Amino acid sequence: MPYCCFTSLAKPDPSYQGAIFADVAGEAAFVTRIRAVILRDTGAAISPFNAWILLQGLDTLSLSIGTEHIDDILDDLREALGD
């Protein structure tokens, strides 16, 4: 099982009637669980102020992450994927 180190994906979740996200969602298990938990905890709609704060963070993300960080991340991904 590829999700053996992610217990929240590989073990039954009592909040979702014992569903195992790795079995139910396959390769999209991580994204599916994150989306399900966030919607459950915060609701389907974000407040206007929180949406503005989120957009400010996304707009300025490139300023806080320099190109050397991005290059390092890309190198790590290439190495991990064997490219």
PyMOL Python script that loads the backbone (N, CA, C, O; Angstrom):
from pymol import cmd

cmd.read_pdbstr("""\
ATOM      1  N   MET A   1       0.854  -1.182   0.000  1.00  0.00           N
ATOM      2  CA  MET A   1       0.000   0.000   0.000  1.00  0.00           C
ATOM      3  C   MET A   1       0.892   1.234   0.000  1.00  0.00           C
ATOM      4  O   MET A   1       1.729   1.368   0.893  1.00  0.00           O
ATOM      5  N   PRO A   2       0.750   2.142  -0.963  1.00  0.00           N
ATOM      6  CA  PRO A   2       1.639   3.293  -1.068  1.00  0.00           C
ATOM      7  C   PRO A   2       1.456   4.326   0.040  1.00  0.00           C
ATOM      8  O   PRO A   2       2.324   5.179   0.223  1.00  0.00           O
ATOM      9  N   TYR A   3       0.369   4.275   0.769  1.00  0.00           N
ATOM     10  CA  TYR A   3       0.101   5.281   1.791  1.00  0.00           C
ATOM     11  C   TYR A   3       0.368   4.754   3.201  1.00  0.00           C
ATOM     12  O   TYR A   3      -0.206   5.257   4.167  1.00  0.00           O
ATOM     13  N   CYS A   4       1.227   3.754   3.327  1.00  0.00           N
ATOM     14  CA  CYS A   4       1.429   3.128   4.628  1.00  0.00           C
ATOM     15  C   CYS A   4       1.998   4.091   5.669  1.00  0.00           C
ATOM     16  O   CYS A   4       1.754   3.911   6.863  1.00  0.00           O
ATOM     17  N   CYS A   5       2.748   5.105   5.245  1.00  0.00           N
ATOM     18  CA  CYS A   5       3.314   6.037   6.218  1.00  0.00           C
ATOM     19  C   CYS A   5       2.347   7.169   6.564  1.00  0.00           C
ATOM     20  O   CYS A   5       2.592   7.923   7.506  1.00  0.00           O
ATOM     21  N   PHE A   6       1.247   7.297   5.806  1.00  0.00           N
ATOM     22  CA  PHE A   6       0.240   8.309   6.084  1.00  0.00           C
ATOM     23  C   PHE A   6      -0.960   7.621   6.731  1.00  0.00           C
ATOM     24  O   PHE A   6      -1.885   7.175   6.053  1.00  0.00           O
ATOM     25  N   THR A   7      -0.919   7.548   8.048  1.00  0.00           N
ATOM     26  CA  THR A   7      -1.955   6.793   8.747  1.00  0.00           C
ATOM     27  C   THR A   7      -3.343   7.374   8.533  1.00  0.00           C
ATOM     28  O   THR A   7      -4.332   6.641   8.560  1.00  0.00           O
ATOM     29  N   SER A   8      -3.428   8.691   8.321  1.00  0.00           N
ATOM     30  CA  SER A   8      -4.748   9.278   8.112  1.00  0.00           C
ATOM     31  C   SER A   8      -5.354   8.862   6.776  1.00  0.00           C
ATOM     32  O   SER A   8      -6.567   8.961   6.588  1.00  0.00           O
ATOM     33  N   LEU A   9      -4.525   8.400   5.854  1.00  0.00           N
ATOM     34  CA  LEU A   9      -5.020   7.944   4.559  1.00  0.00           C
ATOM     35  C   LEU A   9      -5.183   6.435   4.496  1.00  0.00           C
ATOM     36  O   LEU A   9      -6.020   5.931   3.746  1.00  0.00           O
ATOM     37  N   ALA A  10      -4.392   5.711   5.275  1.00  0.00           N
ATOM     38  CA  ALA A  10      -4.351   4.256   5.154  1.00  0.00           C
ATOM     39  C   ALA A  10      -5.204   3.516   6.175  1.00  0.00           C
ATOM     40  O   ALA A  10      -5.449   2.320   6.024  1.00  0.00           O
ATOM     41  N   LYS A  11      -5.656   4.208   7.209  1.00  0.00           N
ATOM     42  CA  LYS A  11      -6.466   3.549   8.239  1.00  0.00           C
ATOM     43  C   LYS A  11      -7.904   4.048   8.164  1.00  0.00           C
ATOM     44  O   LYS A  11      -8.159   5.148   7.673  1.00  0.00           O
ATOM     45  N   PRO A  12      -8.837   3.244   8.647  1.00  0.00           N
ATOM     46  CA  PRO A  12     -10.245   3.667   8.620  1.00  0.00           C
ATOM     47  C   PRO A  12     -10.459   4.968   9.398  1.00  0.00           C
ATOM     48  O   PRO A  12      -9.929   5.140  10.495  1.00  0.00           O
ATOM     49  N   ASP A  13     -11.223   5.856   8.827  1.00  0.00           N
ATOM     50  CA  ASP A  13     -11.523   7.138   9.450  1.00  0.00           C
ATOM     51  C   ASP A  13     -12.927   7.081  10.037  1.00  0.00           C
ATOM     52  O   ASP A  13     -13.905   7.022   9.292  1.00  0.00           O
ATOM     53  N   PRO A  14     -13.041   7.097  11.368  1.00  0.00           N
ATOM     54  CA  PRO A  14     -14.362   6.992  11.986  1.00  0.00           C
ATOM     55  C   PRO A  14     -15.283   8.166  11.643  1.00  0.00           C
ATOM     56  O   PRO A  14     -16.505   8.029  11.710  1.00  0.00           O
ATOM     57  N   SER A  15     -14.713   9.311  11.279  1.00  0.00           N
ATOM     58  CA  SER A  15     -15.530  10.467  10.903  1.00  0.00           C
ATOM     59  C   SER A  15     -16.279  10.241   9.604  1.00  0.00           C
ATOM     60  O   SER A  15     -17.279  10.905   9.334  1.00  0.00           O
ATOM     61  N   TYR A  16     -15.793   9.301   8.797  1.00  0.00           N
ATOM     62  CA  TYR A  16     -16.408   9.019   7.497  1.00  0.00           C
ATOM     63  C   TYR A  16     -16.810   7.548   7.410  1.00  0.00           C
ATOM     64  O   TYR A  16     -16.508   6.869   6.429  1.00  0.00           O
ATOM     65  N   GLN A  17     -17.490   7.070   8.441  1.00  0.00           N
ATOM     66  CA  GLN A  17     -18.041   5.710   8.515  1.00  0.00           C
ATOM     67  C   GLN A  17     -16.998   4.634   8.219  1.00  0.00           C
ATOM     68  O   GLN A  17     -17.297   3.631   7.571  1.00  0.00           O
ATOM     69  N   GLY A  18     -15.787   4.849   8.691  1.00  0.00           N
ATOM     70  CA  GLY A  18     -14.727   3.857   8.534  1.00  0.00           C
ATOM     71  C   GLY A  18     -14.111   3.797   7.155  1.00  0.00           C
ATOM     72  O   GLY A  18     -13.412   2.834   6.838  1.00  0.00           O
ATOM     73  N   ALA A  19     -14.349   4.796   6.329  1.00  0.00           N
ATOM     74  CA  ALA A  19     -13.768   4.800   4.976  1.00  0.00           C
ATOM     75  C   ALA A  19     -12.255   4.930   5.055  1.00  0.00           C
ATOM     76  O   ALA A  19     -11.728   5.657   5.897  1.00  0.00           O
ATOM     77  N   ILE A  20     -11.570   4.230   4.185  1.00  0.00           N
ATOM     78  CA  ILE A  20     -10.122   4.338   4.052  1.00  0.00           C
ATOM     79  C   ILE A  20      -9.877   5.171   2.795  1.00  0.00           C
ATOM     80  O   ILE A  20     -10.154   4.721   1.683  1.00  0.00           O
ATOM     81  N   PHE A  21      -9.363   6.371   2.974  1.00  0.00           N
ATOM     82  CA  PHE A  21      -9.237   7.300   1.854  1.00  0.00           C
ATOM     83  C   PHE A  21      -8.356   6.745   0.744  1.00  0.00           C
ATOM     84  O   PHE A  21      -8.619   6.996  -0.432  1.00  0.00           O
ATOM     85  N   ALA A  22      -7.317   5.995   1.096  1.00  0.00           N
ATOM     86  CA  ALA A  22      -6.442   5.427   0.072  1.00  0.00           C
ATOM     87  C   ALA A  22      -7.197   4.443  -0.811  1.00  0.00           C
ATOM     88  O   ALA A  22      -6.915   4.345  -2.005  1.00  0.00           O
ATOM     89  N   ASP A  23      -8.146   3.717  -0.243  1.00  0.00           N
ATOM     90  CA  ASP A  23      -8.927   2.765  -1.028  1.00  0.00           C
ATOM     91  C   ASP A  23     -10.051   3.458  -1.800  1.00  0.00           C
ATOM     92  O   ASP A  23     -10.333   3.111  -2.947  1.00  0.00           O
ATOM     93  N   VAL A  24     -10.680   4.429  -1.168  1.00  0.00           N
ATOM     94  CA  VAL A  24     -11.836   5.087  -1.769  1.00  0.00           C
ATOM     95  C   VAL A  24     -11.427   6.019  -2.913  1.00  0.00           C
ATOM     96  O   VAL A  24     -12.074   6.042  -3.959  1.00  0.00           O
ATOM     97  N   ALA A  25     -10.353   6.786  -2.709  1.00  0.00           N
ATOM     98  CA  ALA A  25     -10.003   7.823  -3.685  1.00  0.00           C
ATOM     99  C   ALA A  25      -8.776   7.487  -4.522  1.00  0.00           C
ATOM    100  O   ALA A  25      -8.458   8.218  -5.460  1.00  0.00           O
ATOM    101  N   GLY A  26      -8.085   6.405  -4.208  1.00  0.00           N
ATOM    102  CA  GLY A  26      -6.919   6.024  -5.006  1.00  0.00           C
ATOM    103  C   GLY A  26      -5.812   7.060  -4.935  1.00  0.00           C
ATOM    104  O   GLY A  26      -5.415   7.483  -3.850  1.00  0.00           O
ATOM    105  N   GLU A  27      -5.316   7.466  -6.098  1.00  0.00           N
ATOM    106  CA  GLU A  27      -4.195   8.412  -6.152  1.00  0.00           C
ATOM    107  C   GLU A  27      -4.575   9.802  -5.647  1.00  0.00           C
ATOM    108  O   GLU A  27      -3.696  10.582  -5.280  1.00  0.00           O
ATOM    109  N   ALA A  28      -5.836  10.116  -5.622  1.00  0.00           N
ATOM    110  CA  ALA A  28      -6.293  11.429  -5.156  1.00  0.00           C
ATOM    111  C   ALA A  28      -6.658  11.401  -3.671  1.00  0.00           C
ATOM    112  O   ALA A  28      -7.379  12.281  -3.200  1.00  0.00           O
ATOM    113  N   ALA A  29      -6.177  10.415  -2.936  1.00  0.00           N
ATOM    114  CA  ALA A  29      -6.555  10.257  -1.531  1.00  0.00           C
ATOM    115  C   ALA A  29      -6.172  11.468  -0.689  1.00  0.00           C
ATOM    116  O   ALA A  29      -6.973  11.933   0.122  1.00  0.00           O
ATOM    117  N   PHE A  30      -4.961  11.982  -0.872  1.00  0.00           N
ATOM    118  CA  PHE A  30      -4.514  13.108  -0.059  1.00  0.00           C
ATOM    119  C   PHE A  30      -5.393  14.331  -0.296  1.00  0.00           C
ATOM    120  O   PHE A  30      -5.882  14.946   0.652  1.00  0.00           O
ATOM    121  N   VAL A  31      -5.589  14.676  -1.552  1.00  0.00           N
ATOM    122  CA  VAL A  31      -6.389  15.855  -1.888  1.00  0.00           C
ATOM    123  C   VAL A  31      -7.833  15.668  -1.443  1.00  0.00           C
ATOM    124  O   VAL A  31      -8.457  16.600  -0.936  1.00  0.00           O
ATOM    125  N   THR A  32      -8.359  14.476  -1.631  1.00  0.00           N
ATOM    126  CA  THR A  32      -9.744  14.205  -1.241  1.00  0.00           C
ATOM    127  C   THR A  32      -9.920  14.355   0.267  1.00  0.00           C
ATOM    128  O   THR A  32     -10.899  14.946   0.723  1.00  0.00           O
ATOM    129  N   ARG A  33      -8.984  13.826   1.036  1.00  0.00           N
ATOM    130  CA  ARG A  33      -9.101  13.927   2.495  1.00  0.00           C
ATOM    131  C   ARG A  33      -8.967  15.369   2.961  1.00  0.00           C
ATOM    132  O   ARG A  33      -9.742  15.828   3.800  1.00  0.00           O
ATOM    133  N   ILE A  34      -7.985  16.084   2.418  1.00  0.00           N
ATOM    134  CA  ILE A  34      -7.809  17.482   2.806  1.00  0.00           C
ATOM    135  C   ILE A  34      -9.068  18.277   2.495  1.00  0.00           C
ATOM    136  O   ILE A  34      -9.535  19.058   3.324  1.00  0.00           O
ATOM    137  N   ARG A  35      -9.619  18.080   1.297  1.00  0.00           N
ATOM    138  CA  ARG A  35     -10.825  18.824   0.905  1.00  0.00           C
ATOM    139  C   ARG A  35     -12.002  18.453   1.807  1.00  0.00           C
ATOM    140  O   ARG A  35     -12.751  19.328   2.242  1.00  0.00           O
ATOM    141  N   ALA A  36     -12.165  17.175   2.086  1.00  0.00           N
ATOM    142  CA  ALA A  36     -13.285  16.734   2.921  1.00  0.00           C
ATOM    143  C   ALA A  36     -13.171  17.293   4.334  1.00  0.00           C
ATOM    144  O   ALA A  36     -14.161  17.755   4.902  1.00  0.00           O
ATOM    145  N   VAL A  37     -11.979  17.252   4.899  1.00  0.00           N
ATOM    146  CA  VAL A  37     -11.791  17.719   6.280  1.00  0.00           C
ATOM    147  C   VAL A  37     -11.950  19.233   6.358  1.00  0.00           C
ATOM    148  O   VAL A  37     -12.573  19.742   7.290  1.00  0.00           O
ATOM    149  N   ILE A  38     -11.393  19.958   5.390  1.00  0.00           N
ATOM    150  CA  ILE A  38     -11.529  21.416   5.424  1.00  0.00           C
ATOM    151  C   ILE A  38     -12.985  21.824   5.261  1.00  0.00           C
ATOM    152  O   ILE A  38     -13.461  22.710   5.970  1.00  0.00           O
ATOM    153  N   LEU A  39     -13.698  21.190   4.336  1.00  0.00           N
ATOM    154  CA  LEU A  39     -15.115  21.526   4.170  1.00  0.00           C
ATOM    155  C   LEU A  39     -15.916  21.170   5.420  1.00  0.00           C
ATOM    156  O   LEU A  39     -16.840  21.890   5.798  1.00  0.00           O
ATOM    157  N   ARG A  40     -15.559  20.065   6.053  1.00  0.00           N
ATOM    158  CA  ARG A  40     -16.269  19.668   7.265  1.00  0.00           C
ATOM    159  C   ARG A  40     -16.000  20.654   8.396  1.00  0.00           C
ATOM    160  O   ARG A  40     -16.914  21.016   9.138  1.00  0.00           O
ATOM    161  N   ASP A  41     -14.753  21.088   8.530  1.00  0.00           N
ATOM    162  CA  ASP A  41     -14.373  21.938   9.659  1.00  0.00           C
ATOM    163  C   ASP A  41     -14.689  23.415   9.463  1.00  0.00           C
ATOM    164  O   ASP A  41     -14.975  24.121  10.431  1.00  0.00           O
ATOM    165  N   THR A  42     -14.640  23.887   8.225  1.00  0.00           N
ATOM    166  CA  THR A  42     -14.801  25.324   8.010  1.00  0.00           C
ATOM    167  C   THR A  42     -16.074  25.691   7.279  1.00  0.00           C
ATOM    168  O   THR A  42     -16.466  26.858   7.283  1.00  0.00           O
ATOM    169  N   GLY A  43     -16.727  24.732   6.654  1.00  0.00           N
ATOM    170  CA  GLY A  43     -17.913  25.049   5.877  1.00  0.00           C
ATOM    171  C   GLY A  43     -17.552  25.242   4.420  1.00  0.00           C
ATOM    172  O   GLY A  43     -16.378  25.341   4.063  1.00  0.00           O
ATOM    173  N   ALA A  44     -18.571  25.293   3.586  1.00  0.00           N
ATOM    174  CA  ALA A  44     -18.333  25.359   2.148  1.00  0.00           C
ATOM    175  C   ALA A  44     -17.960  26.757   1.674  1.00  0.00           C
ATOM    176  O   ALA A  44     -17.359  26.903   0.610  1.00  0.00           O
ATOM    177  N   ALA A  45     -18.296  27.762   2.426  1.00  0.00           N
ATOM    178  CA  ALA A  45     -18.035  29.131   1.981  1.00  0.00           C
ATOM    179  C   ALA A  45     -17.035  29.802   2.913  1.00  0.00           C
ATOM    180  O   ALA A  45     -17.112  29.667   4.134  1.00  0.00           O
ATOM    181  N   ILE A  46     -16.115  30.514   2.326  1.00  0.00           N
ATOM    182  CA  ILE A  46     -15.133  31.262   3.109  1.00  0.00           C
ATOM    183  C   ILE A  46     -15.645  32.701   3.242  1.00  0.00           C
ATOM    184  O   ILE A  46     -16.269  33.234   2.325  1.00  0.00           O
ATOM    185  N   SER A  47     -15.377  33.307   4.372  1.00  0.00           N
ATOM    186  CA  SER A  47     -15.846  34.676   4.576  1.00  0.00           C
ATOM    187  C   SER A  47     -15.076  35.626   3.653  1.00  0.00           C
ATOM    188  O   SER A  47     -13.949  35.326   3.258  1.00  0.00           O
ATOM    189  N   PRO A  48     -15.671  36.759   3.313  1.00  0.00           N
ATOM    190  CA  PRO A  48     -14.988  37.707   2.424  1.00  0.00           C
ATOM    191  C   PRO A  48     -13.634  38.166   2.961  1.00  0.00           C
ATOM    192  O   PRO A  48     -12.670  38.279   2.204  1.00  0.00           O
ATOM    193  N   PHE A  49     -13.560  38.425   4.248  1.00  0.00           N
ATOM    194  CA  PHE A  49     -12.276  38.869   4.820  1.00  0.00           C
ATOM    195  C   PHE A  49     -11.231  37.772   4.728  1.00  0.00           C
ATOM    196  O   PHE A  49     -10.086  38.038   4.363  1.00  0.00           O
ATOM    197  N   ASN A  50     -11.612  36.530   5.058  1.00  0.00           N
ATOM    198  CA  ASN A  50     -10.662  35.436   4.976  1.00  0.00           C
ATOM    199  C   ASN A  50     -10.253  35.165   3.533  1.00  0.00           C
ATOM    200  O   ASN A  50      -9.110  34.786   3.280  1.00  0.00           O
ATOM    201  N   ALA A  51     -11.164  35.351   2.586  1.00  0.00           N
ATOM    202  CA  ALA A  51     -10.818  35.209   1.175  1.00  0.00           C
ATOM    203  C   ALA A  51      -9.790  36.262   0.775  1.00  0.00           C
ATOM    204  O   ALA A  51      -8.853  35.965   0.034  1.00  0.00           O
ATOM    205  N   TRP A  52      -9.959  37.481   1.258  1.00  0.00           N
ATOM    206  CA  TRP A  52      -9.017  38.552   0.952  1.00  0.00           C
ATOM    207  C   TRP A  52      -7.643  38.237   1.540  1.00  0.00           C
ATOM    208  O   TRP A  52      -6.623  38.415   0.874  1.00  0.00           O
ATOM    209  N   ILE A  53      -7.619  37.768   2.793  1.00  0.00           N
ATOM    210  CA  ILE A  53      -6.351  37.396   3.427  1.00  0.00           C
ATOM    211  C   ILE A  53      -5.671  36.282   2.643  1.00  0.00           C
ATOM    212  O   ILE A  53      -4.463  36.334   2.416  1.00  0.00           O
ATOM    213  N   LEU A  54      -6.433  35.274   2.227  1.00  0.00           N
ATOM    214  CA  LEU A  54      -5.883  34.175   1.446  1.00  0.00           C
ATOM    215  C   LEU A  54      -5.282  34.666   0.134  1.00  0.00           C
ATOM    216  O   LEU A  54      -4.186  34.252  -0.246  1.00  0.00           O
ATOM    217  N   LEU A  55      -5.995  35.541  -0.550  1.00  0.00           N
ATOM    218  CA  LEU A  55      -5.486  36.090  -1.812  1.00  0.00           C
ATOM    219  C   LEU A  55      -4.230  36.924  -1.602  1.00  0.00           C
ATOM    220  O   LEU A  55      -3.322  36.896  -2.433  1.00  0.00           O
ATOM    221  N   GLN A  56      -4.169  37.665  -0.500  1.00  0.00           N
ATOM    222  CA  GLN A  56      -2.961  38.439  -0.222  1.00  0.00           C
ATOM    223  C   GLN A  56      -1.767  37.510  -0.030  1.00  0.00           C
ATOM    224  O   GLN A  56      -0.666  37.792  -0.504  1.00  0.00           O
ATOM    225  N   GLY A  57      -1.991  36.418   0.659  1.00  0.00           N
ATOM    226  CA  GLY A  57      -0.915  35.452   0.857  1.00  0.00           C
ATOM    227  C   GLY A  57      -0.462  34.821  -0.444  1.00  0.00           C
ATOM    228  O   GLY A  57       0.735  34.643  -0.668  1.00  0.00           O
ATOM    229  N   LEU A  58      -1.421  34.480  -1.311  1.00  0.00           N
ATOM    230  CA  LEU A  58      -1.065  33.886  -2.601  1.00  0.00           C
ATOM    231  C   LEU A  58      -0.367  34.889  -3.504  1.00  0.00           C
ATOM    232  O   LEU A  58       0.581  34.539  -4.206  1.00  0.00           O
ATOM    233  N   ASP A  59      -0.830  36.138  -3.490  1.00  0.00           N
ATOM    234  CA  ASP A  59      -0.233  37.155  -4.342  1.00  0.00           C
ATOM    235  C   ASP A  59       1.206  37.465  -3.941  1.00  0.00           C
ATOM    236  O   ASP A  59       2.031  37.773  -4.801  1.00  0.00           O
ATOM    237  N   THR A  60       1.514  37.390  -2.659  1.00  0.00           N
ATOM    238  CA  THR A  60       2.860  37.739  -2.195  1.00  0.00           C
ATOM    239  C   THR A  60       3.741  36.517  -1.967  1.00  0.00           C
ATOM    240  O   THR A  60       4.876  36.654  -1.511  1.00  0.00           O
ATOM    241  N   LEU A  61       3.237  35.329  -2.275  1.00  0.00           N
ATOM    242  CA  LEU A  61       4.017  34.114  -2.060  1.00  0.00           C
ATOM    243  C   LEU A  61       5.312  34.123  -2.863  1.00  0.00           C
ATOM    244  O   LEU A  61       6.352  33.685  -2.373  1.00  0.00           O
ATOM    245  N   SER A  62       5.252  34.616  -4.082  1.00  0.00           N
ATOM    246  CA  SER A  62       6.453  34.632  -4.916  1.00  0.00           C
ATOM    247  C   SER A  62       7.519  35.569  -4.349  1.00  0.00           C
ATOM    248  O   SER A  62       8.704  35.390  -4.626  1.00  0.00           O
ATOM    249  N   LEU A  63       7.116  36.559  -3.564  1.00  0.00           N
ATOM    250  CA  LEU A  63       8.092  37.456  -2.942  1.00  0.00           C
ATOM    251  C   LEU A  63       8.801  36.797  -1.777  1.00  0.00           C
ATOM    252  O   LEU A  63       9.969  37.085  -1.514  1.00  0.00           O
ATOM    253  N   SER A  64       8.103  35.913  -1.074  1.00  0.00           N
ATOM    254  CA  SER A  64       8.712  35.277   0.082  1.00  0.00           C
ATOM    255  C   SER A  64       9.471  34.006  -0.260  1.00  0.00           C
ATOM    256  O   SER A  64      10.288  33.538   0.532  1.00  0.00           O
ATOM    257  N   ILE A  65       9.208  33.445  -1.431  1.00  0.00           N
ATOM    258  CA  ILE A  65       9.951  32.263  -1.867  1.00  0.00           C
ATOM    259  C   ILE A  65      10.812  32.688  -3.043  1.00  0.00           C
ATOM    260  O   ILE A  65      10.305  32.957  -4.132  1.00  0.00           O
ATOM    261  N   GLY A  66      12.109  32.745  -2.816  1.00  0.00           N
ATOM    262  CA  GLY A  66      13.019  33.151  -3.873  1.00  0.00           C
ATOM    263  C   GLY A  66      13.208  32.058  -4.908  1.00  0.00           C
ATOM    264  O   GLY A  66      12.813  30.910  -4.702  1.00  0.00           O
ATOM    265  N   THR A  67      13.814  32.429  -6.016  1.00  0.00           N
ATOM    266  CA  THR A  67      14.021  31.462  -7.101  1.00  0.00           C
ATOM    267  C   THR A  67      14.951  30.336  -6.690  1.00  0.00           C
ATOM    268  O   THR A  67      14.842  29.227  -7.211  1.00  0.00           O
ATOM    269  N   GLU A  68      15.865  30.602  -5.761  1.00  0.00           N
ATOM    270  CA  GLU A  68      16.760  29.531  -5.315  1.00  0.00           C
ATOM    271  C   GLU A  68      15.982  28.452  -4.558  1.00  0.00           C
ATOM    272  O   GLU A  68      16.325  27.272  -4.638  1.00  0.00           O
ATOM    273  N   HIS A  69      14.950  28.843  -3.834  1.00  0.00           N
ATOM    274  CA  HIS A  69      14.105  27.868  -3.151  1.00  0.00           C
ATOM    275  C   HIS A  69      13.372  27.000  -4.163  1.00  0.00           C
ATOM    276  O   HIS A  69      13.290  25.781  -4.017  1.00  0.00           O
ATOM    277  N   ILE A  70      12.848  27.646  -5.180  1.00  0.00           N
ATOM    278  CA  ILE A  70      12.103  26.920  -6.207  1.00  0.00           C
ATOM    279  C   ILE A  70      13.027  25.967  -6.951  1.00  0.00           C
ATOM    280  O   ILE A  70      12.650  24.830  -7.235  1.00  0.00           O
ATOM    281  N   ASP A  71      14.237  26.426  -7.269  1.00  0.00           N
ATOM    282  CA  ASP A  71      15.206  25.557  -7.946  1.00  0.00           C
ATOM    283  C   ASP A  71      15.550  24.346  -7.079  1.00  0.00           C
ATOM    284  O   ASP A  71      15.663  23.229  -7.585  1.00  0.00           O
ATOM    285  N   ASP A  72      15.718  24.568  -5.776  1.00  0.00           N
ATOM    286  CA  ASP A  72      16.010  23.458  -4.863  1.00  0.00           C
ATOM    287  C   ASP A  72      14.861  22.459  -4.817  1.00  0.00           C
ATOM    288  O   ASP A  72      15.084  21.249  -4.820  1.00  0.00           O
ATOM    289  N   ILE A  73      13.646  22.961  -4.776  1.00  0.00           N
ATOM    290  CA  ILE A  73      12.473  22.090  -4.740  1.00  0.00           C
ATOM    291  C   ILE A  73      12.378  21.278  -6.027  1.00  0.00           C
ATOM    292  O   ILE A  73      12.122  20.075  -5.990  1.00  0.00           O
ATOM    293  N   LEU A  74      12.584  21.934  -7.158  1.00  0.00           N
ATOM    294  CA  LEU A  74      12.542  21.229  -8.439  1.00  0.00           C
ATOM    295  C   LEU A  74      13.630  20.171  -8.530  1.00  0.00           C
ATOM    296  O   LEU A  74      13.388  19.081  -9.048  1.00  0.00           O
ATOM    297  N   ASP A  75      14.837  20.479  -8.030  1.00  0.00           N
ATOM    298  CA  ASP A  75      15.915  19.487  -8.017  1.00  0.00           C
ATOM    299  C   ASP A  75      15.540  18.284  -7.157  1.00  0.00           C
ATOM    300  O   ASP A  75      15.778  17.138  -7.540  1.00  0.00           O
ATOM    301  N   ASP A  76      14.949  18.554  -5.989  1.00  0.00           N
ATOM    302  CA  ASP A  76      14.528  17.461  -5.109  1.00  0.00           C
ATOM    303  C   ASP A  76      13.456  16.602  -5.775  1.00  0.00           C
ATOM    304  O   ASP A  76      13.492  15.376  -5.678  1.00  0.00           O
ATOM    305  N   LEU A  77      12.511  17.240  -6.445  1.00  0.00           N
ATOM    306  CA  LEU A  77      11.454  16.489  -7.132  1.00  0.00           C
ATOM    307  C   LEU A  77      12.022  15.647  -8.269  1.00  0.00           C
ATOM    308  O   LEU A  77      11.632  14.493  -8.445  1.00  0.00           O
ATOM    309  N   ARG A  78      12.941  16.220  -9.039  1.00  0.00           N
ATOM    310  CA  ARG A  78      13.550  15.458 -10.124  1.00  0.00           C
ATOM    311  C   ARG A  78      14.295  14.243  -9.580  1.00  0.00           C
ATOM    312  O   ARG A  78      14.219  13.151 -10.142  1.00  0.00           O
ATOM    313  N   GLU A  79      15.011  14.448  -8.483  1.00  0.00           N
ATOM    314  CA  GLU A  79      15.757  13.338  -7.877  1.00  0.00           C
ATOM    315  C   GLU A  79      14.805  12.258  -7.338  1.00  0.00           C
ATOM    316  O   GLU A  79      15.057  11.062  -7.483  1.00  0.00           O
ATOM    317  N   ALA A  80      13.717  12.704  -6.720  1.00  0.00           N
ATOM    318  CA  ALA A  80      12.770  11.754  -6.152  1.00  0.00           C
ATOM    319  C   ALA A  80      12.056  10.957  -7.248  1.00  0.00           C
ATOM    320  O   ALA A  80      11.755   9.776  -7.078  1.00  0.00           O
ATOM    321  N   LEU A  81      11.794  11.620  -8.364  1.00  0.00           N
ATOM    322  CA  LEU A  81      11.091  10.943  -9.463  1.00  0.00           C
ATOM    323  C   LEU A  81      12.034  10.190 -10.385  1.00  0.00           C
ATOM    324  O   LEU A  81      11.588   9.456 -11.267  1.00  0.00           O
ATOM    325  N   GLY A  82      13.332  10.365 -10.189  1.00  0.00           N
ATOM    326  CA  GLY A  82      14.308   9.644 -10.994  1.00  0.00           C
ATOM    327  C   GLY A  82      14.503  10.219 -12.375  1.00  0.00           C
ATOM    328  O   GLY A  82      14.952   9.510 -13.276  1.00  0.00           O
ATOM    329  N   ASP A  83      14.179  11.475 -12.567  1.00  0.00           N
ATOM    330  CA  ASP A  83      14.359  12.114 -13.884  1.00  0.00           C
ATOM    331  C   ASP A  83      15.738  12.719 -13.994  1.00  0.00           C
ATOM    332  O   ASP A  83      16.078  13.299 -15.025  1.00  0.00           O
TER     333      ASP A  83
END
""", "prot")
cmd.dss("prot")
cmd.show_as("cartoon", "prot")
cmd.util.cbc("prot")
cmd.orient("prot")
